[in-house]
Amino acid sequence: MAANNRSKTLKQNGVQIVKIGGTSNFLDFYYRMMEISWPYFVSIVTVAFFAINLVFGFVYAWIGGINNAAPNSIIDGFYFSVETLATVGYGNMAPISAAAHAIATLEILLGLFFTATVTGLIFARFASPRSSIIFSQKAVVDIYDGKRSFVTRLASTRMHPIADMNAQMSWIERVKMHDGREFGKVTQLPLVRATFSRMDLSWTLVHVIDEESEFAKVLAGDREYRVGASVNGLDTLLGNQTHATQGYSPEDVLFNHKFVDMISFTRQVRTIDISKLSDVEPFESDRPI
């Protein structure tokens, strides 16, 4: 069997992921139609619509048998096909021969499948949940409760809170084994608080760094690594699960910095300025971080 060298590319959190040898997009049609952008989706549906009607238009022009259609007219055949596929049936043109009736029947059957498929995809695309959670683009190494900590934060762009939230953080690096093979080693980073019953404004994820850990050595050295954070929770308005992920490379991690306050309180009002989510400022301390 010939090797499948088909490749797919996805860019997420600043990293480009390439998969080679996967299944054809045609075999995973529904996923592909959900994955592409709206302009691309509309273009595909439009091209398919015109292609189907053009093919049937040629057939009707060839076999004839359409009342009030000019002989061998592809234009009249195309417009009759549009009316038949959409089951509009204005009545000006109609099949009058057995062959034309047979082709019209076949096209109506095709139209049922085409309309149902496109309608289902449009509904699924509109109903597909979109995450409202955004992470800060930078992470900082700050002092938390007197200890050096790896800190990032997140917020929701929507008004209604996110409930029953869970968070995870881990770091990954390429490790070479004794036989020369390399693999990605993933290590969990415990959080001070990994659950949040209800996020109205924001959430700060804090991992207290164990100075004897391998992660502390990685932060202090020049080894390549990547820290990943993920959260999920329940959208209290839509009633569905929402999630978000974020990755941080060494250039995204700032030492001797802290996040700028983005929340203000009065007796009756709590305000969050999400535009400051990634804003940081130098952290002044006698203790080096």
C-alpha positions as CSV (number, residue, x, y, z in Angstrom):
1,M,0.0,0.0,0.0
2,A,1.4,3.4,-1.0
3,A,2.3,5.7,1.9
4,N,0.0,8.6,2.6
5,N,2.0,11.8,2.7
6,R,-1.0,14.1,3.0
7,S,-0.3,16.8,5.6
8,K,-2.5,19.1,7.6
9,T,-1.4,22.3,9.4
10,L,-2.9,24.1,12.4
11,K,-1.6,27.1,14.2
12,Q,-2.5,27.4,17.9
13,N,-1.1,29.4,20.7
14,G,1.8,30.6,18.6
15,V,2.8,27.0,17.6
16,Q,2.3,25.5,14.2
17,I,1.3,21.9,14.3
18,V,1.8,19.7,11.2
19,K,0.3,16.2,10.9
20,I,1.4,14.0,8.0
21,G,-0.4,10.8,6.9
22,G,-3.9,11.6,8.2
23,T,-7.2,10.7,6.7
24,S,-8.6,12.6,3.7
25,N,-10.7,15.7,4.4
26,F,-13.3,14.1,2.1
27,L,-13.6,11.1,4.5
28,D,-14.0,13.5,7.4
29,F,-16.4,15.9,5.6
30,Y,-18.4,17.0,8.5
31,Y,-15.4,17.9,10.6
32,R,-13.8,19.8,7.7
33,M,-17.0,21.8,7.1
34,M,-17.1,22.7,10.8
35,E,-13.4,23.6,10.8
36,I,-13.2,26.0,7.8
37,S,-14.0,29.8,8.0
38,W,-17.4,31.2,7.2
39,P,-16.3,32.8,3.9
40,Y,-14.8,29.5,2.8
41,F,-17.9,27.6,3.8
42,V,-20.2,29.9,1.9
43,S,-18.0,29.8,-1.1
44,I,-18.1,25.9,-1.2
45,V,-21.9,25.8,-0.8
46,T,-22.3,28.4,-3.5
47,V,-20.0,26.6,-6.0
48,A,-21.7,23.3,-5.2
49,F,-25.2,24.9,-5.8
50,F,-24.2,26.4,-9.2
51,A,-22.3,23.2,-10.2
52,I,-25.3,21.0,-9.5
53,N,-27.7,23.2,-11.4
54,L,-25.4,23.7,-14.3
55,V,-25.0,19.9,-14.7
56,F,-28.8,19.4,-14.6
57,G,-29.2,22.4,-16.9
58,F,-27.0,20.7,-19.6
59,V,-29.1,17.5,-19.1
60,Y,-32.4,19.3,-19.6
61,A,-31.1,21.2,-22.6
62,W,-29.9,17.8,-24.1
63,I,-33.0,15.7,-23.5
64,G,-35.6,18.5,-23.9
65,G,-39.1,17.8,-22.8
66,I,-39.5,21.1,-20.7
67,N,-42.6,23.1,-21.4
68,N,-41.9,26.8,-22.4
69,A,-38.1,26.2,-22.5
70,A,-36.3,27.2,-25.6
71,P,-34.9,24.2,-27.5
72,N,-31.4,23.2,-26.4
73,S,-31.2,26.3,-24.1
74,I,-28.7,25.8,-21.3
75,I,-29.9,29.0,-19.6
76,D,-33.6,27.8,-19.5
77,G,-32.4,24.4,-18.4
78,F,-30.3,26.0,-15.6
79,Y,-33.2,28.1,-14.3
80,F,-35.6,25.1,-14.4
81,S,-33.0,23.1,-12.5
82,V,-32.8,25.9,-9.8
83,E,-36.6,25.9,-9.4
84,T,-36.7,22.0,-9.3
85,L,-33.8,21.6,-6.8
86,A,-35.3,24.2,-4.5
87,T,-38.8,22.6,-5.0
88,V,-40.1,26.1,-5.9
89,G,-42.0,25.1,-9.0
90,Y,-43.2,28.5,-10.4
91,G,-45.2,26.7,-13.1
92,N,-43.9,28.6,-16.1
93,M,-41.6,25.7,-17.1
94,A,-42.5,22.1,-16.3
95,P,-41.5,18.6,-17.6
96,I,-43.7,17.2,-20.3
97,S,-41.8,14.1,-21.3
98,A,-41.1,10.9,-19.5
99,A,-37.3,11.5,-19.6
100,A,-37.7,15.0,-18.3
101,H,-40.0,13.8,-15.5
102,A,-37.4,11.1,-14.5
103,I,-34.5,13.6,-14.4
104,A,-36.6,16.1,-12.4
105,T,-37.5,13.3,-9.9
106,L,-33.8,12.4,-9.5
107,E,-33.0,16.1,-9.0
108,I,-35.7,16.6,-6.4
109,L,-34.3,13.6,-4.5
110,L,-30.8,15.1,-4.7
111,G,-32.2,18.5,-3.6
112,L,-33.7,16.9,-0.4
113,F,-30.2,15.6,0.6
114,F,-28.4,18.8,-0.4
115,T,-30.8,21.1,1.4
116,A,-30.9,19.0,4.5
117,T,-27.1,18.7,4.6
118,V,-26.4,22.4,4.1
119,T,-29.2,23.4,6.6
120,G,-27.7,21.0,9.2
121,L,-24.2,22.4,8.7
122,I,-25.3,26.0,9.0
123,F,-27.2,25.2,12.2
124,A,-24.3,23.3,13.6
125,R,-21.9,26.1,12.8
126,F,-24.1,28.7,14.5
127,A,-24.8,26.5,17.5
128,S,-21.2,25.4,17.9
129,P,-20.0,26.9,21.2
130,R,-17.2,29.5,21.1
131,S,-14.9,29.9,24.1
132,S,-15.1,33.3,25.7
133,I,-12.0,32.6,27.9
134,I,-8.8,34.4,27.1
135,F,-5.4,34.1,28.7
136,S,-2.7,36.7,29.2
137,Q,-0.2,36.6,26.5
138,K,2.6,36.8,29.0
139,A,3.4,34.8,32.2
140,V,5.5,36.2,35.1
141,V,7.7,34.8,37.8
142,D,6.5,36.6,40.8
143,I,6.5,36.3,44.6
144,Y,3.4,34.7,46.0
145,D,3.0,34.3,49.8
146,G,6.7,34.8,50.1
147,K,7.6,32.1,47.6
148,R,8.8,32.4,44.0
149,S,5.9,31.4,41.7
150,F,5.0,31.0,38.1
151,V,1.9,33.1,37.4
152,T,-0.6,33.6,34.6
153,R,-4.2,34.9,34.5
154,L,-7.4,34.6,32.5
155,A,-10.7,36.3,32.1
156,S,-14.0,35.8,30.2
157,T,-15.1,38.3,27.5
158,R,-18.8,37.6,28.1
159,M,-20.9,39.1,30.8
160,H,-22.3,36.0,32.4
161,P,-20.0,34.0,34.8
162,I,-18.3,30.7,34.1
163,A,-19.1,28.1,36.7
164,D,-17.4,24.9,38.0
165,M,-14.0,25.7,36.5
166,N,-11.0,23.4,36.5
167,A,-7.4,24.3,35.6
168,Q,-4.3,22.5,34.8
169,M,-0.7,23.6,34.1
170,S,2.2,21.6,32.8
171,W,5.6,22.1,31.1
172,I,7.1,20.1,28.3
173,E,10.6,19.8,26.9
174,R,12.5,17.6,24.5
175,V,14.5,14.9,26.3
176,K,17.1,12.8,24.8
177,M,17.3,9.2,26.0
178,H,20.5,7.2,26.5
179,D,20.1,5.5,23.1
180,G,19.8,8.8,21.3
181,R,16.0,8.9,20.9
182,E,14.1,12.0,21.8
183,F,10.6,12.4,23.2
184,G,8.5,15.2,24.7
185,K,8.5,14.9,28.5
186,V,5.3,16.4,30.1
187,T,5.4,17.3,33.8
188,Q,2.4,18.6,35.7
189,L,2.8,21.8,37.7
190,P,0.5,21.8,40.8
191,L,-1.6,24.9,41.2
192,V,-2.3,26.8,44.4
193,R,-6.0,26.6,43.4
194,A,-7.0,24.3,40.6
195,T,-10.8,24.8,40.8
196,F,-13.0,27.8,40.8
197,S,-16.7,27.6,41.6
198,R,-17.6,30.8,39.7
199,M,-15.5,33.2,37.7
200,D,-17.2,36.6,37.4
201,L,-14.2,38.7,36.6
202,S,-10.8,36.9,36.3
203,W,-8.7,34.0,37.6
204,T,-5.0,34.0,38.5
205,L,-3.2,30.7,38.1
206,V,-0.3,30.3,40.5
207,H,2.3,27.5,40.6
208,V,4.7,27.8,43.6
209,I,8.1,26.9,42.3
210,D,9.9,24.1,44.2
211,E,13.5,25.4,44.1
212,E,14.8,21.8,44.0
213,S,12.6,20.8,41.1
214,E,13.6,20.3,37.5
215,F,11.3,23.1,36.5
216,A,13.2,25.6,38.6
217,K,16.4,24.5,36.9
218,V,14.8,24.9,33.5
219,L,13.7,28.4,34.4
220,A,17.2,29.3,35.6
221,G,19.0,27.8,32.6
222,D,18.8,28.2,28.8
223,R,17.0,24.9,27.9
224,E,14.1,25.1,25.6
225,Y,10.7,24.4,27.2
226,R,7.1,25.3,26.9
227,V,4.5,25.8,29.6
228,G,0.9,24.9,28.8
229,A,-2.2,26.0,30.8
230,S,-5.8,24.9,30.2
231,V,-9.1,25.6,31.8
232,N,-12.7,24.4,31.3
233,G,-16.0,25.4,32.9
234,L,-19.7,25.8,32.4
235,D,-21.1,28.8,30.5
236,T,-24.0,29.8,32.8
237,L,-26.0,31.4,30.0
238,L,-25.6,28.9,27.2
239,G,-25.5,25.9,29.5
240,N,-22.6,24.2,27.7
241,Q,-19.0,23.5,28.4
242,T,-16.3,26.0,27.4
243,H,-12.6,25.7,27.5
244,A,-9.4,27.5,26.5
245,T,-5.7,26.7,26.4
246,Q,-2.5,28.9,26.3
247,G,1.2,28.1,25.8
248,Y,4.2,30.0,27.0
249,S,7.7,29.8,25.5
250,P,10.7,31.2,27.3
251,E,10.4,34.5,25.6
252,D,6.8,34.8,26.9
253,V,7.9,34.4,30.6
254,L,9.0,37.6,32.4
255,F,11.1,37.6,35.5
256,N,11.0,40.3,38.2
257,H,7.6,41.4,36.9
258,K,4.1,41.3,38.1
259,F,0.7,41.8,36.5
260,V,-0.9,45.2,36.5
261,D,-4.2,45.5,38.5
262,M,-7.1,45.4,36.2
263,I,-10.0,45.1,38.7
264,S,-11.5,48.0,40.7
265,F,-14.1,47.9,43.5
266,T,-16.7,50.2,44.9
267,R,-19.5,49.3,47.3
268,Q,-21.9,48.4,44.4
269,V,-19.7,48.0,41.4
270,R,-16.9,45.7,40.4
271,T,-15.1,46.7,37.2
272,I,-12.6,44.7,35.2
273,D,-10.5,46.2,32.3
274,I,-9.8,43.2,30.1
275,S,-7.6,45.3,27.9
276,K,-5.0,45.1,30.7
277,L,-5.1,41.3,31.0
278,S,-1.5,41.0,29.6
279,D,-0.1,44.2,31.1
280,V,2.9,43.7,33.4
281,E,5.2,46.0,35.3
282,P,8.6,45.5,37.0
283,F,8.5,43.9,40.4
284,E,10.7,45.7,42.9
285,S,12.1,43.4,45.6
286,D,15.3,43.0,47.5
287,R,15.1,39.3,46.7
288,P,16.1,38.3,43.2
289,I,13.5,36.4,41.2
